[in-house]
């Protein structure tokens, strides 16, 4: 069975045709429970997210700040398994018809087996993987299996990436490029900063792939700012924080659905701002 890389590309293309950025949400699988996590992922998609990243919880998530680390810890203590991640992908995609990616560090895939992981992700209806710590020069085996199964390989670029390095990374990736808006770990911030716009400009010079910006976006105003220069706006910690801060699970699900709606309106406000 082939994965949904084409659905991912079509979704990003449709957003561009509508003169807006795509809204990409992130939530970890198994948080606050497997069933609860699936409900939350469906809620952000129903609320207005175009695409969702399902996080594979990791004991040492080097790119993630304290909010996502807390959620990962809850999921891991709850016994979340890769099978639960695949189930989350399947149920979210089947319920909404929208593209669902997995964001994961390399070690769990390496231990699970690349062929097994890619085959199962494609069978679940997944669109691809975001692999923040897999060096491009060590990615040939992954990319071979991902391509065979119709899955996108999304690499992360950072403001520290030199132009030559950007070209190497973007030429190996597919689906879109994940531009980390600033150096450091994930988390909500008061502003996203000019570094992100410069990184998008430099990345675009190396690729035809859409460039989507994450790390730091937490509200509609920031989403609108990023949407004025990027093809997609990626929001993670703000969703997780809404779930963590809620009085109960139902309130958390309602909160992430509402946040998705606010952010979706934010990315549409980019119309008339600087051209993408």
Secondary structure, DSSP 8 states (H G I E B T S, - for coil): ---SHHHHHHHHHHHHHTTS-EEEEEEETTSS-HHHHHHHHHHHHHHT-SEEEEE---TT-TT--HHHHHHHHHHHHTT--HHHHHHHHHHHHHHH--EEEEE--HHHHHHH-HHHHHHHHHHTT--EEE-TT--GGG-HHHHHHHHHTT-EEE-EEETT--HHHHHHHHHH--SEEEEESSSS-----S---HHHHHHHHHHHTT-SSEEEEESS--SHHHHHHHHTT-SEEEE-HHHHHHHHHSSSHHHHHHHHHHHHHHHHHHHHTTTTSS--
